[in-house]
Amino acid sequence: MEAFEIFSGLATIPPVFVRLDGRAFHGLTRKFGFKKPFDKRFCKAMAETARALVADSGLSPVFGYTFSDEISLFFSDLPFSGRVEKIDSVAASYAASALTIALGTETPLSFDARVVQATTPDSAMTYMIGRQDEAWRNHINAYCQQALVAEGIGAAEAADQLKGIPARELHEMMHARGVNLARTPAWQRRGIMVRKKEAEKKGYNPVKNEQVTVVRHVVSADCDLPLFSSPEGQVFLRDLICGK
C-alpha cells in the first residue's frame, strides 16, 4: 500500500525554513480574553513553543523566529532524510502540543506547516528580512484596527477600511491618536528570536577537588532584536545562518 502514499517520497535538501502558522487562532482571543492589539501571555506562550521546538522536539533547528501566531524554523541539517511530508507533520503537531501546554488549554489547537527552500545565506537572510517586515505590517495593522474598533467601528469594517492604506499613513493615523508605533515594545514590532547561546556555569571537579567554569549551551529568547535590514541586523542574521 505504500505505493499509494501521495508525496511520501518527496524530499528536500538543506538549508530550509519550516514556517508554522496558527490555524483559526482568533478563537483563543475570545476564550482567554487576550488583550488587543497584543497580549503578553500569548506572546510568551508562542516564544515557549518556539523554545520547545528548538530545544526539545528532536528536530534540531538552528533557531526559531516568531511573531503573532507564526514561527519560522531554520535548518542547516534536516531530520527524516529531508522528507517534506514528515518534517511538516511532526513540526506542526509538536508545535500544537507545545502551545496547548504553554497556554494550559483543553481546546484543540493546530498549525499548518510549509517548507521554504533557502539555497544560499543571502536567500535565507532575504527570507528573514521579509518575515520581520511582515511582523512590522502586522503590528501596524493590529494597532490601527483596534483603534478603529475602540471608536465604535466593527472589526470586519475596520479591516476593510485599512486595506491598501500605505504603512506611512497608518503610522500617522496612530500618531494622531497619541501612539508612536516606533516606540512600542520591540517584540511587537520586530518579533522574537529563540536560539542557542553559550553560557558559563560554575561547577565542581571532584577529581581535582576544585571549582571549575564550564561552558554549556542554553536556549533563550531574544525580545529586543535589531532591524534585520540594517547593517547591525545583517551581521546578526549572517552569524546565525552561517553558524559563526
Buried (B, 14 or more C-beta within 10 A) or exposed (E): EEEEEEEEEEBBEBBBBBBBBBEEBEEBEEEBEBEEBBBEEBBBBBBBBBBBBBBEBEBBBBBBBBBBBBBBBBBBEBBEEBBBBBBBEBBBBBBBBBBBEBBEBEEEBBBEBEBBEBEEBEBBBBBBBEBBBBBBEBBBBBBBBBBBBEEEBEEEEBBEEBEEEEBEEBBEBBEEEEBEBEEBEBBBBBBBBBBBEEEEEEEEEEEEEEEEEEEEEEBBBBBEBBBBBEEEBBEBBBEBBEEE
